[in-house]
Amino acid sequence: MVKKSKIIIFKQKLYKLKSYLILAIKMKIETGDTLYEPMSRNTGEVISVIEHPNGKIIKIRWRLDGQLPHDTELFYKKVKRCIRDGLYEHTPAN
């Protein structure tokens, strides 16, 4: 007989795998999309997505109230992971 704790752990892993697959299939980050970072209240706009030998690179222009905007370059994979983990909120352009 299988213990209940093992069944619960299995269900959690299955749920996590399902969420990874949904993000991999449905979500694409494109130019013009908006990102919001709740911890620092930054709002960013994706300026460009660049192909690079090490993977895609996303250029984001972050805007803070009362300050000048600043640009960052992040790997596509990292931004998707931050969205999945809830560090960024993603809003598609269209």
HUZIHU-V95672 format. One record per run of one state. SS is the DSSP state (H for helix, E for strand, L for the rest). FROM is the first residue (numbers start at 1). TO is the last residue. If there is no record, write none. Layout:
BEGIN
SS;FROM;TO
SS;FROM;TO
END
This chain:
BEGIN
L;1;3
H;4;26
L;27;33
E;34;37
L;38;41
E;42;50
L;51;56
E;57;63
L;64;69
E;70;75
H;76;85
L;86;88
E;89;91
L;92;94
END
